[in-house]
Amino acid sequence: MARAFGIVAPAGGYIRVEGLQDFRPINAFSFLGRYRIIDFPLSSFSNSEIERVQVYATNQNPRSLAEHIGSGRIYNINSKRGLLQMMFSREDILNQVYNTDVKAYLDNISIIERMHQPYVIITPGYMVFKEDYSKLLDEHLSSGADVTLLYHKVDNASSCYRNCFAVNLNRQKGIKSIEINTGCNADKNIFMDTYVMSKDLFIQLLYDAKATSSIYRMVDIVNSKCDELDVRGIQHKGYFAAITDFKSYYDANMELLNYDISSELFSDEWPIYTRTTDSCPVRYVNGSSVKNSMVANGCLIEGTVENSVIGRGVEIRKGAVVRNCVIMGHSIIDSKVIVENQVVDKWAKVTNIKQLIAPSDKPGYIKRLDVI
């Protein structure tokens, strides 16, 4: 499909995942042991035959994201016709309120203007879902709308999605307004930070946002234009998670251990592409036990693993017990150590403590490279 190019937007400064984000941007987070969050929007673009994609990265700790994406070939993007570009702002202003998506786009406006596709599809790098953008563009064109927004209907907005926006709809599914989710109501239409519009309108909105306020984001300028433009909403169906804080990251990993839930996200006809490694399969030693868990290749399992996500190259040594945890790549849980309700970052080692147990509603975090 050559009618649209894709943009993976930068996460706003109002979104913060404590601990993990100190080392990499949200879209570079490890997910389910073998993926990165960026894999999901890029796979959706690739499967939708959108082969020109711009990934906007923050200027802070971009190495892991750039290293993972590489040339883009892992996402099955045509090497002759396609192009996957990482885009950066010219400078990173110290006051985060200025580091908006609008600023990032305007810093690269000359490249956007040169894109020959007449439409643009913008999607976030901090949400996990799959979407056929080819069909979404067709629905946008057939509706005659100026802007189409994607939303997901939820019944738990009072306790989740606190840093997300919600859309208010009229009877024709037109967007009346976009507002921050304050948690006052459980039933909300959560805005998925996904826009479809013409390239010309996109550029005009960027300049309008800049003229209105130096801290305006795309959501702000679109919200201000709801009475002026024809802004429509389309409901997303299927799995959806927003990684807006530490707990939401942990919960998304845990809930996808449920086969019925994960089958909404993964299917043979809609592959999720990621960078692979040539490491050996998992080695399960006699006496080990693994239940309801995802274990990536290269691991050594000598102990007990229950309801957990285990990343590549992890060692769970003899007598160790891991429950309800996310253990990232190349970490070690030493012999006879009990770890529960924790996120253990890469290359960490838990060895000099017998129990490391956090409350189930407030998971703990072990810092990257730390020895506990």
Backbone hydrogen bonds, N-H to C=O, Kabsch-Sander energy under -0.5 kcal/mol:
donor,donor_aa,acceptor,acceptor_aa,energy
5,F,119,Y,-2.0
6,G,52,R,-3.0
7,I,121,I,-2.4
8,V,54,Q,-2.9
9,A,7,I,-0.7
9,A,123,T,-2.7
15,I,12,G,-1.9
16,R,14,Y,-0.5
16,R,244,T,-1.1
18,E,16,R,-0.7
20,L,18,E,-1.8
21,Q,17,V,-2.0
22,D,19,G,-1.4
23,F,20,L,-1.5
24,R,20,L,-0.8
28,A,25,P,-1.8
29,F,26,I,-2.2
31,F,35,Y,-2.8
34,R,31,F,-0.8
35,Y,31,F,-2.1
37,I,29,F,-1.5
38,I,27,N,-2.3
39,D,36,R,-1.7
40,F,37,I,-1.3
42,L,38,I,-1.8
43,S,39,D,-2.0
44,S,40,F,-1.9
45,F,41,P,-2.1
46,S,42,L,-2.4
47,N,43,S,-3.0
48,S,44,S,-1.3
49,E,46,S,-1.8
50,I,45,F,-2.7
51,E,49,E,-0.8
53,V,51,E,-0.5
53,V,83,L,-2.6
54,Q,6,G,-2.5
55,V,85,Q,-3.5
56,Y,8,V,-2.5
56,Y,54,Q,-0.6
57,A,55,V,-0.6
57,A,87,M,-2.7
61,N,59,N,-0.6
66,A,62,P,-2.5
67,E,63,R,-2.9
68,H,64,S,-1.9
69,I,65,L,-2.5
70,G,66,A,-2.3
72,G,69,I,-1.8
75,Y,72,G,-1.6
76,N,73,R,-1.8
77,I,72,G,-0.8
82,G,78,N,-1.8
83,L,51,E,-3.1
85,Q,53,V,-2.6
85,Q,83,L,-0.6
87,M,55,V,-3.2
87,M,85,Q,-0.5
93,I,91,E,-0.7
96,Q,94,L,-0.8
98,Y,95,N,-2.1
99,N,96,Q,-1.0
100,T,98,Y,-2.1
104,A,100,T,-1.8
105,Y,101,D,-2.4
106,L,102,V,-2.6
107,D,103,K,-2.1
108,N,104,A,-0.6
108,N,105,Y,-1.0
109,I,106,L,-1.3
111,I,108,N,-0.8
112,I,108,N,-1.7
113,E,109,I,-2.7
114,R,110,S,-1.0
115,M,111,I,-0.6
115,M,112,I,-1.2
119,Y,3,R,-1.7
120,V,197,M,-2.8
121,I,5,F,-2.2
122,I,195,Y,-2.4
123,T,7,I,-2.7
125,G,9,A,-0.7
128,V,241,A,-2.9
129,F,127,M,-0.6
133,Y,131,E,-1.1
136,L,132,D,-1.9
137,L,133,Y,-2.3
138,D,134,S,-1.9
139,E,135,K,-2.5
140,H,136,L,-2.1
141,L,137,L,-2.5
142,S,138,D,-2.5
143,S,139,E,-1.6
144,G,140,H,-1.0
145,A,140,H,-0.8
146,D,230,D,-2.2
147,V,230,D,-1.9
148,T,196,V,-2.3
149,L,232,R,-2.8
150,L,194,T,-1.6
151,Y,234,I,-2.2
152,H,190,I,-2.5
154,V,188,K,-2.8
157,A,186,A,-2.7
159,S,156,N,-1.4
160,C,156,N,-1.8
164,C,161,Y,-1.4
166,A,179,E,-3.4
167,V,189,N,-2.7
168,N,177,S,-2.7
169,L,167,V,-0.5
170,N,174,G,-2.2
173,K,170,N,-1.8
175,I,231,V,-3.3
176,K,168,N,-3.3
176,K,174,G,-0.7
177,S,168,N,-1.1
179,E,166,A,-2.7
181,N,164,C,-2.8
182,T,180,I,-0.8
188,K,154,V,-1.8
188,K,186,A,-0.7
190,I,152,H,-2.5
190,I,188,K,-0.9
191,F,165,F,-2.7
192,M,150,L,-2.6
194,T,150,L,-0.5
195,Y,122,I,-1.9
196,V,148,T,-1.8
197,M,120,V,-1.8
198,S,146,D,-0.5
199,K,118,P,-2.9
202,F,198,S,-2.3
203,I,199,K,-2.4
204,Q,200,D,-2.1
205,L,201,L,-2.7
206,L,202,F,-1.8
207,Y,203,I,-1.9
208,D,204,Q,-2.3
209,A,205,L,-2.6
210,K,206,L,-2.2
211,A,207,Y,-2.1
212,T,208,D,-1.7
213,S,209,A,-2.7
216,Y,213,S,-1.2
221,I,217,R,-2.0
222,V,218,M,-2.3
223,N,219,V,-2.0
224,S,220,D,-2.1
225,K,221,I,-0.8
225,K,222,V,-0.7
226,C,223,N,-1.3
228,E,225,K,-0.6
229,L,225,K,-3.4
231,V,229,L,-1.1
232,R,147,V,-2.8
232,R,230,D,-0.6
233,G,173,K,-2.5
234,I,149,L,-2.6
236,H,151,Y,-3.5
241,A,128,V,-1.6
243,I,126,Y,-2.9
243,I,241,A,-0.5
244,T,242,A,-1.4
249,Y,245,D,-1.6
250,Y,246,F,-2.1
251,D,247,K,-2.9
252,A,248,S,-2.0
253,N,249,Y,-1.7
254,M,250,Y,-2.2
255,E,251,D,-2.9
256,L,252,A,-1.2
257,L,254,M,-1.5
258,N,255,E,-1.4
259,Y,257,L,-0.6
262,S,258,N,-2.8
263,S,259,Y,-2.1
264,E,261,I,-1.5
265,L,262,S,-1.2
266,F,262,S,-2.5
267,S,270,W,-0.6
270,W,267,S,-1.0
273,Y,271,P,-0.7
283,R,299,C,-2.7
284,Y,282,V,-0.7
285,V,283,R,-0.6
285,V,301,I,-2.5
288,S,285,V,-2.3
289,S,303,G,-2.2
291,K,305,V,-2.6
294,M,308,S,-2.1
295,V,293,S,-0.5
296,A,310,I,-2.5
298,G,280,C,-1.8
299,C,296,A,-0.8
300,L,314,V,-2.5
301,I,283,R,-2.9
302,E,300,L,-0.6
302,E,316,I,-3.4
303,G,316,I,-1.2
304,T,320,A,-3.0
305,V,289,S,-3.0
306,E,322,V,-2.8
307,N,291,K,-2.2
309,V,325,C,-2.6
310,I,294,M,-3.4
310,I,308,S,-0.5
311,G,309,V,-0.5
311,G,327,I,-3.3
312,R,33,G,-0.9
313,G,297,N,-1.3
314,V,311,G,-1.1
315,E,331,S,-2.3
316,I,300,L,-3.0
316,I,314,V,-0.5
317,R,315,E,-0.7
317,R,333,I,-2.6
320,A,317,R,-2.3
321,V,337,V,-2.7
322,V,304,T,-2.6
323,R,339,V,-2.6
324,N,306,E,-2.0
326,V,342,Q,-2.5
327,I,309,V,-3.1
327,I,325,C,-0.5
328,M,326,V,-0.6
328,M,344,V,-3.0
330,H,312,R,-2.2
331,S,328,M,-1.2
332,I,348,A,-2.2
333,I,315,E,-2.9
334,D,332,I,-0.6
334,D,350,V,-2.7
336,K,318,K,-1.0
337,V,334,D,-1.4
338,I,354,K,-2.7
339,V,321,V,-3.1
339,V,337,V,-0.5
340,E,356,L,-2.4
341,N,323,R,-1.9
343,V,364,G,-2.1
344,V,326,V,-2.8
344,V,342,Q,-0.5
345,D,343,V,-0.6
345,D,366,I,-2.5
347,W,329,G,-1.9
348,A,345,D,-1.3
349,K,370,D,-2.6
350,V,332,I,-2.8
351,T,349,K,-0.7
356,L,338,I,-2.9
358,A,340,E,-1.6
362,K,359,P,-1.4
364,G,341,N,-2.3
366,I,343,V,-2.7
367,K,365,Y,-0.5
369,L,346,K,-2.1
370,D,367,K,-1.8
372,I,349,K,-3.1
372,I,370,D,-0.5
